[in-house]
Amino acid sequence: MNAILASWRSLRPREAAVFAAAGLLFGAIDLSALLEYRVGEHLPEVVARHMLLPQVTGLVLMLCWLPAARSRASGPARRRQLIVATLIGSALGIALSYALKQVLPWPSFCDVVRASLDKPPCDEFRLTALIGDTLWVFMPALMLVGGLEIHARRKRQDAAAQALLREHGQLRRRALAAQLAALQAQVEPDLLFDALVAVEQAYARHDPGASARLERLIRHLRVALPRLRDAGATLASEAELIASYLDLRRDLGGQPPAFDCELGAHRAAPLPPMLLLPLLHRALRLGRPTRCWLRADGRVTLGFDTPGLCGEDAELAALRERLDVLGARLVCSHGPDRTEFSLELPA
């Protein structure tokens, strides 16, 4: 019983409108016959009775259809449930209409016609008429229920397809994030080897800065290596990775740019990995920036004090391809003394 009540409560306005429209259509089928007879002053009562009874039948049919439509049965079992519910609803609707005919004060179209022929009213109950009227309602009602079922099935299939597409997109983004995290965690072999050799040589010549060099190498490894098991990243962790990478290059005798970072309240904002470091690698390869900066103000901006870094190449195209999968966008702007890359990430 609770399941039946729950199915009735789940009635959607569109479904109610479909059954109401079907009832109006049933009632309007024979109204044209009124033009052939002089109903006279009884016309409003006849029309009201003629339109009310199909609405009652449609209401009963809808109440019988809802439990079957909301059931979780599938395949042949669901089709059988819908057919049986439609047959029961048609029979109960006609039976209730017959009962209402006995209590309604309005004359029927049949009563008016028989009165014009000096015959008694149409109040005689016959089982054959009940069966015939039930079948007359059942066949179009079955087509109506079939149409609703096809529409509902198509909606379920569309929803399932959309869910699969969303799941596929999420899995694709997660796989890409994990892959990029692994790539980001792979320290350049030459850089790592040179850093280890430099630390060894510093200790061999008793360089006072040897311990600090070793600490910076350990710091870089601590920042980079955890990405092998965690594909997630934040703006703060990516900024720390850039800073440690630049310190490592500085220890190797290079002249990396000074790094300025202002993240404000966005430090903990999630950021897909392997987005900022490739831009830094590319800038160091194409130019010689002396300063770079990282800003976060609704979007993430990595800038360099070197112009002319916006030109498309294979490296930038690969990065844009990754961003497309993640639903993000890269915008490059430049001036006479700067180049800025802005990442517009999905909300």
DASULDA-V71572 format. One record per residue. N is the residue number from 0. PHI is phi in whole degrees, -180 to 180 (none if undefined). BURIAL is # if it has 16 or more other ideal C-beta (glycine too) atoms within 10 Angstrom, else .. D_FIRST is the distance of its C-alpha to the first C-alpha in Angstrom with 2 decimals. Layout:
BEGIN
n=N phi=PHI burial=BURIAL d_first=D_FIRST
n=N phi=PHI burial=BURIAL d_first=D_FIRST
END
This chain:
BEGIN
n=0 phi=none burial=. d_first=0.00
n=1 phi=-62 burial=. d_first=3.78
n=2 phi=-65 burial=. d_first=5.34
n=3 phi=-66 burial=. d_first=5.11
n=4 phi=-63 burial=. d_first=6.29
n=5 phi=-65 burial=. d_first=8.55
n=6 phi=-67 burial=# d_first=9.87
n=7 phi=-66 burial=. d_first=10.75
n=8 phi=-69 burial=. d_first=12.43
n=9 phi=-85 burial=. d_first=14.32
n=10 phi=-58 burial=. d_first=16.08
n=11 phi=-97 burial=. d_first=19.77
n=12 phi=-55 burial=. d_first=22.55
n=13 phi=-65 burial=. d_first=24.28
n=14 phi=-67 burial=# d_first=21.43
n=15 phi=-62 burial=. d_first=21.16
n=16 phi=-66 burial=. d_first=24.94
n=17 phi=-64 burial=# d_first=25.02
n=18 phi=-69 burial=# d_first=22.94
n=19 phi=-65 burial=. d_first=24.96
n=20 phi=-66 burial=. d_first=28.15
n=21 phi=-64 burial=# d_first=27.24
n=22 phi=-63 burial=# d_first=26.74
n=23 phi=-63 burial=. d_first=30.10
n=24 phi=-65 burial=. d_first=31.70
n=25 phi=-61 burial=# d_first=30.53
n=26 phi=-70 burial=# d_first=31.88
n=27 phi=-82 burial=. d_first=35.10
n=28 phi=-61 burial=. d_first=35.98
n=29 phi=-99 burial=. d_first=37.69
n=30 phi=-66 burial=. d_first=38.93
n=31 phi=-63 burial=. d_first=42.26
n=32 phi=-68 burial=. d_first=42.97
n=33 phi=-64 burial=# d_first=43.30
n=34 phi=-68 burial=. d_first=46.55
n=35 phi=-86 burial=. d_first=48.09
n=36 phi=-127 burial=. d_first=47.66
n=37 phi=-92 burial=. d_first=48.77
n=38 phi=-80 burial=# d_first=45.67
n=39 phi=71 burial=. d_first=47.68
n=40 phi=-71 burial=. d_first=46.26
n=41 phi=-87 burial=# d_first=42.86
n=42 phi=-58 burial=. d_first=42.23
n=43 phi=-59 burial=. d_first=39.86
n=44 phi=-66 burial=# d_first=37.72
n=45 phi=-64 burial=# d_first=37.69
n=46 phi=-64 burial=# d_first=36.73
n=47 phi=-61 burial=. d_first=33.97
n=48 phi=-66 burial=# d_first=32.46
n=49 phi=-67 burial=# d_first=32.97
n=50 phi=-91 burial=. d_first=31.19
n=51 phi=-73 burial=# d_first=28.32
n=52 phi=-62 burial=# d_first=26.92
n=53 phi=-63 burial=# d_first=26.44
n=54 phi=-67 burial=# d_first=24.59
n=55 phi=-64 burial=# d_first=22.14
n=56 phi=-62 burial=# d_first=21.78
n=57 phi=-64 burial=# d_first=21.38
n=58 phi=-64 burial=# d_first=18.62
n=59 phi=-63 burial=# d_first=16.57
n=60 phi=-61 burial=# d_first=17.53
n=61 phi=-65 burial=# d_first=16.48
n=62 phi=-66 burial=# d_first=12.92
n=63 phi=-78 burial=# d_first=12.72
n=64 phi=-75 burial=# d_first=14.66
n=65 phi=-58 burial=# d_first=12.86
n=66 phi=-60 burial=# d_first=10.02
n=67 phi=-70 burial=# d_first=13.03
n=68 phi=-69 burial=# d_first=15.34
n=69 phi=-90 burial=. d_first=13.48
n=70 phi=-71 burial=. d_first=13.07
n=71 phi=-95 burial=. d_first=15.90
n=72 phi=-65 burial=. d_first=17.31
n=73 phi=-138 burial=. d_first=20.96
n=74 phi=70 burial=. d_first=23.82
n=75 phi=-61 burial=. d_first=23.67
n=76 phi=-62 burial=. d_first=20.10
n=77 phi=-68 burial=# d_first=18.96
n=78 phi=-62 burial=. d_first=21.36
n=79 phi=-63 burial=. d_first=20.10
n=80 phi=-61 burial=# d_first=16.49
n=81 phi=-66 burial=# d_first=17.94
n=82 phi=-66 burial=. d_first=20.28
n=83 phi=-64 burial=. d_first=17.86
n=84 phi=-63 burial=# d_first=15.48
n=85 phi=-67 burial=# d_first=18.70
n=86 phi=-65 burial=# d_first=20.00
n=87 phi=-64 burial=# d_first=17.01
n=88 phi=-63 burial=# d_first=17.02
n=89 phi=-65 burial=# d_first=20.78
n=90 phi=-65 burial=# d_first=20.77
n=91 phi=-66 burial=# d_first=18.28
n=92 phi=-64 burial=# d_first=20.18
n=93 phi=-67 burial=# d_first=23.49
n=94 phi=-63 burial=. d_first=22.46
n=95 phi=-67 burial=. d_first=21.44
n=96 phi=-63 burial=# d_first=24.71
n=97 phi=-62 burial=. d_first=26.64
n=98 phi=-66 burial=. d_first=25.29
n=99 phi=-68 burial=. d_first=26.25
n=100 phi=-59 burial=# d_first=29.64
n=101 phi=-76 burial=. d_first=30.41
n=102 phi=-108 burial=. d_first=29.92
n=103 phi=-70 burial=. d_first=31.22
n=104 phi=-79 burial=. d_first=34.87
n=105 phi=-84 burial=. d_first=35.82
n=106 phi=-74 burial=# d_first=37.70
n=107 phi=-90 burial=# d_first=36.57
n=108 phi=-61 burial=# d_first=38.88
n=109 phi=-63 burial=. d_first=39.28
n=110 phi=-62 burial=# d_first=40.30
n=111 phi=-65 burial=# d_first=42.94
n=112 phi=-65 burial=# d_first=44.33
n=113 phi=-68 burial=. d_first=44.54
n=114 phi=-66 burial=. d_first=46.13
n=115 phi=-67 burial=. d_first=48.74
n=116 phi=-101 burial=. d_first=49.54
n=117 phi=58 burial=. d_first=49.72
n=118 phi=-119 burial=. d_first=46.75
n=119 phi=-67 burial=. d_first=43.87
n=120 phi=-62 burial=. d_first=40.55
n=121 phi=-89 burial=# d_first=37.85
n=122 phi=-116 burial=. d_first=35.54
n=123 phi=-87 burial=. d_first=35.65
n=124 phi=-88 burial=. d_first=32.38
n=125 phi=-134 burial=. d_first=32.82
n=126 phi=-63 burial=. d_first=30.45
n=127 phi=-64 burial=. d_first=32.42
n=128 phi=-67 burial=. d_first=32.00
n=129 phi=-62 burial=. d_first=28.21
n=130 phi=-66 burial=. d_first=28.21
n=131 phi=-63 burial=. d_first=30.74
n=132 phi=-66 burial=# d_first=28.92
n=133 phi=-62 burial=# d_first=25.66
n=134 phi=-67 burial=. d_first=27.70
n=135 phi=-64 burial=. d_first=29.54
n=136 phi=-82 burial=# d_first=26.35
n=137 phi=-63 burial=# d_first=24.81
n=138 phi=-64 burial=. d_first=27.77
n=139 phi=-67 burial=. d_first=28.11
n=140 phi=-64 burial=# d_first=24.35
n=141 phi=-64 burial=. d_first=24.37
n=142 phi=-66 burial=. d_first=27.22
n=143 phi=-64 burial=# d_first=25.40
n=144 phi=-63 burial=# d_first=22.35
n=145 phi=-62 burial=. d_first=24.92
n=146 phi=-64 burial=. d_first=26.75
n=147 phi=-64 burial=# d_first=23.77
n=148 phi=-67 burial=# d_first=23.02
n=149 phi=-63 burial=. d_first=26.71
n=150 phi=-64 burial=. d_first=26.82
n=151 phi=-65 burial=. d_first=23.83
n=152 phi=-65 burial=. d_first=25.40
n=153 phi=-65 burial=. d_first=28.71
n=154 phi=-65 burial=. d_first=27.38
n=155 phi=-65 burial=. d_first=25.84
n=156 phi=-66 burial=. d_first=29.18
n=157 phi=-64 burial=. d_first=31.14
n=158 phi=-64 burial=. d_first=29.17
n=159 phi=-65 burial=. d_first=29.67
n=160 phi=-65 burial=. d_first=33.33
n=161 phi=-64 burial=. d_first=33.80
n=162 phi=-63 burial=. d_first=32.26
n=163 phi=-65 burial=. d_first=34.65
n=164 phi=-64 burial=. d_first=37.52
n=165 phi=-64 burial=. d_first=36.81
n=166 phi=-64 burial=. d_first=36.57
n=167 phi=-62 burial=. d_first=39.75
n=168 phi=-63 burial=. d_first=41.49
n=169 phi=-65 burial=. d_first=40.57
n=170 phi=-63 burial=. d_first=41.72
n=171 phi=-65 burial=. d_first=44.86
n=172 phi=-66 burial=# d_first=45.61
n=173 phi=-65 burial=. d_first=45.08
n=174 phi=-63 burial=. d_first=47.27
n=175 phi=-66 burial=# d_first=49.91
n=176 phi=-63 burial=# d_first=49.82
n=177 phi=-65 burial=# d_first=50.26
n=178 phi=-65 burial=. d_first=53.07
n=179 phi=-69 burial=# d_first=54.77
n=180 phi=-63 burial=# d_first=54.48
n=181 phi=-65 burial=. d_first=56.21
n=182 phi=-63 burial=. d_first=58.87
n=183 phi=-68 burial=# d_first=59.40
n=184 phi=-77 burial=# d_first=59.74
n=185 phi=-79 burial=. d_first=62.48
n=186 phi=-67 burial=# d_first=65.62
n=187 phi=-57 burial=. d_first=68.47
n=188 phi=-57 burial=. d_first=70.56
n=189 phi=-63 burial=. d_first=73.87
n=190 phi=-64 burial=. d_first=72.90
n=191 phi=-65 burial=# d_first=71.73
n=192 phi=-62 burial=. d_first=74.87
n=193 phi=-62 burial=# d_first=77.15
n=194 phi=-66 burial=# d_first=75.48
n=195 phi=-65 burial=. d_first=75.93
n=196 phi=-63 burial=. d_first=79.55
n=197 phi=-64 burial=# d_first=80.22
n=198 phi=-66 burial=# d_first=78.88
n=199 phi=-62 burial=. d_first=80.97
n=200 phi=-66 burial=. d_first=84.09
n=201 phi=-63 burial=# d_first=83.51
n=202 phi=-69 burial=. d_first=83.42
n=203 phi=-65 burial=. d_first=86.44
n=204 phi=-97 burial=. d_first=88.57
n=205 phi=58 burial=. d_first=87.25
n=206 phi=-69 burial=. d_first=85.77
n=207 phi=-61 burial=. d_first=84.46
n=208 phi=-91 burial=. d_first=81.49
n=209 phi=-63 burial=# d_first=80.40
n=210 phi=-64 burial=. d_first=77.86
n=211 phi=-67 burial=. d_first=76.32
n=212 phi=-63 burial=# d_first=76.16
n=213 phi=-63 burial=# d_first=74.34
n=214 phi=-63 burial=. d_first=71.88
n=215 phi=-69 burial=# d_first=71.14
n=216 phi=-65 burial=# d_first=70.61
n=217 phi=-63 burial=. d_first=68.22
n=218 phi=-62 burial=. d_first=66.38
n=219 phi=-64 burial=# d_first=65.94
n=220 phi=-66 burial=# d_first=64.63
n=221 phi=-65 burial=. d_first=62.19
n=222 phi=-76 burial=# d_first=60.85
n=223 phi=-83 burial=# d_first=60.69
n=224 phi=-67 burial=. d_first=59.64
n=225 phi=-59 burial=. d_first=56.22
n=226 phi=-69 burial=# d_first=54.93
n=227 phi=-66 burial=. d_first=55.00
n=228 phi=-112 burial=. d_first=51.87
n=229 phi=-137 burial=. d_first=50.31
n=230 phi=-80 burial=# d_first=49.85
n=231 phi=-81 burial=. d_first=49.10
n=232 phi=-152 burial=# d_first=51.91
n=233 phi=-126 burial=. d_first=52.59
n=234 phi=-61 burial=# d_first=55.35
n=235 phi=-65 burial=# d_first=57.12
n=236 phi=-68 burial=# d_first=57.15
n=237 phi=-69 burial=# d_first=58.40
n=238 phi=-66 burial=# d_first=61.09
n=239 phi=-65 burial=# d_first=62.13
n=240 phi=-64 burial=# d_first=62.38
n=241 phi=-63 burial=# d_first=64.64
n=242 phi=-63 burial=# d_first=66.80
n=243 phi=-67 burial=# d_first=67.26
n=244 phi=-64 burial=# d_first=68.05
n=245 phi=-66 burial=# d_first=70.72
n=246 phi=-63 burial=# d_first=72.19
n=247 phi=-64 burial=# d_first=72.46
n=248 phi=-66 burial=# d_first=74.32
n=249 phi=-67 burial=. d_first=76.57
n=250 phi=-66 burial=# d_first=77.52
n=251 phi=-88 burial=. d_first=78.60
n=252 phi=89 burial=. d_first=81.18
n=253 phi=-81 burial=. d_first=79.25
n=254 phi=-126 burial=. d_first=78.95
n=255 phi=-70 burial=# d_first=75.22
n=256 phi=-71 burial=# d_first=74.24
n=257 phi=-68 burial=. d_first=73.48
n=258 phi=-114 burial=# d_first=69.79
n=259 phi=-119 burial=. d_first=68.36
n=260 phi=-128 burial=# d_first=64.67
n=261 phi=-133 burial=. d_first=62.78
n=262 phi=-108 burial=# d_first=59.00
n=263 phi=59 burial=. d_first=58.28
n=264 phi=-82 burial=. d_first=54.63
n=265 phi=-100 burial=# d_first=53.65
n=266 phi=-60 burial=. d_first=54.92
n=267 phi=-90 burial=. d_first=51.49
n=268 phi=-65 burial=. d_first=50.24
n=269 phi=-68 burial=. d_first=49.05
n=270 phi=-145 burial=# d_first=51.42
n=271 phi=-59 burial=# d_first=51.29
n=272 phi=-73 burial=# d_first=54.28
n=273 phi=61 burial=# d_first=57.38
n=274 phi=-113 burial=# d_first=57.61
n=275 phi=-87 burial=# d_first=60.38
n=276 phi=-62 burial=# d_first=62.68
n=277 phi=-61 burial=# d_first=63.31
n=278 phi=-66 burial=# d_first=64.41
n=279 phi=-67 burial=# d_first=66.80
n=280 phi=-57 burial=. d_first=68.17
n=281 phi=-64 burial=# d_first=68.72
n=282 phi=-65 burial=# d_first=70.49
n=283 phi=-68 burial=# d_first=72.77
n=284 phi=-77 burial=. d_first=73.59
n=285 phi=-89 burial=# d_first=74.32
n=286 phi=-143 burial=# d_first=75.99
n=287 phi=-129 burial=. d_first=77.37
n=288 phi=-69 burial=# d_first=75.34
n=289 phi=-101 burial=. d_first=76.68
n=290 phi=-150 burial=. d_first=73.58
n=291 phi=-135 burial=# d_first=69.85
n=292 phi=-142 burial=# d_first=67.07
n=293 phi=-125 burial=# d_first=63.31
n=294 phi=-127 burial=# d_first=61.40
n=295 phi=-137 burial=# d_first=57.74
n=296 phi=-146 burial=. d_first=56.79
n=297 phi=96 burial=. d_first=53.52
n=298 phi=-137 burial=. d_first=55.02
n=299 phi=-97 burial=# d_first=57.16
n=300 phi=-123 burial=# d_first=60.84
n=301 phi=-114 burial=# d_first=63.43
n=302 phi=-121 burial=# d_first=66.92
n=303 phi=-137 burial=# d_first=70.45
n=304 phi=-88 burial=# d_first=73.84
n=305 phi=-131 burial=# d_first=74.75
n=306 phi=-82 burial=. d_first=74.46
n=307 phi=78 burial=. d_first=73.69
n=308 phi=-101 burial=# d_first=70.74
n=309 phi=-89 burial=. d_first=68.32
n=310 phi=-64 burial=. d_first=69.66
n=311 phi=-72 burial=. d_first=67.16
n=312 phi=-150 burial=. d_first=67.73
n=313 phi=-62 burial=. d_first=65.85
n=314 phi=-64 burial=. d_first=64.88
n=315 phi=-70 burial=# d_first=63.38
n=316 phi=-64 burial=. d_first=61.65
n=317 phi=-64 burial=. d_first=59.96
n=318 phi=-66 burial=# d_first=58.78
n=319 phi=-64 burial=. d_first=57.38
n=320 phi=-64 burial=. d_first=55.51
n=321 phi=-62 burial=# d_first=53.86
n=322 phi=-66 burial=# d_first=52.97
n=323 phi=-61 burial=. d_first=51.37
n=324 phi=-64 burial=. d_first=48.98
n=325 phi=-82 burial=# d_first=48.16
n=326 phi=75 burial=. d_first=47.66
n=327 phi=-111 burial=# d_first=50.76
n=328 phi=-144 burial=. d_first=54.05
n=329 phi=-113 burial=# d_first=57.68
n=330 phi=-120 burial=. d_first=60.14
n=331 phi=-112 burial=. d_first=63.85
n=332 phi=-130 burial=. d_first=66.33
n=333 phi=-146 burial=# d_first=70.02
n=334 phi=-137 burial=. d_first=73.10
n=335 phi=-66 burial=. d_first=76.78
n=336 phi=-136 burial=. d_first=76.28
n=337 phi=-160 burial=# d_first=72.61
n=338 phi=-141 burial=# d_first=69.60
n=339 phi=-127 burial=# d_first=66.01
n=340 phi=-109 burial=# d_first=62.87
n=341 phi=-113 burial=# d_first=59.61
n=342 phi=-99 burial=# d_first=56.24
n=343 phi=-103 burial=. d_first=53.32
n=344 phi=-94 burial=# d_first=50.23
n=345 phi=-66 burial=. d_first=46.60
n=346 phi=-68 burial=. d_first=44.67
END
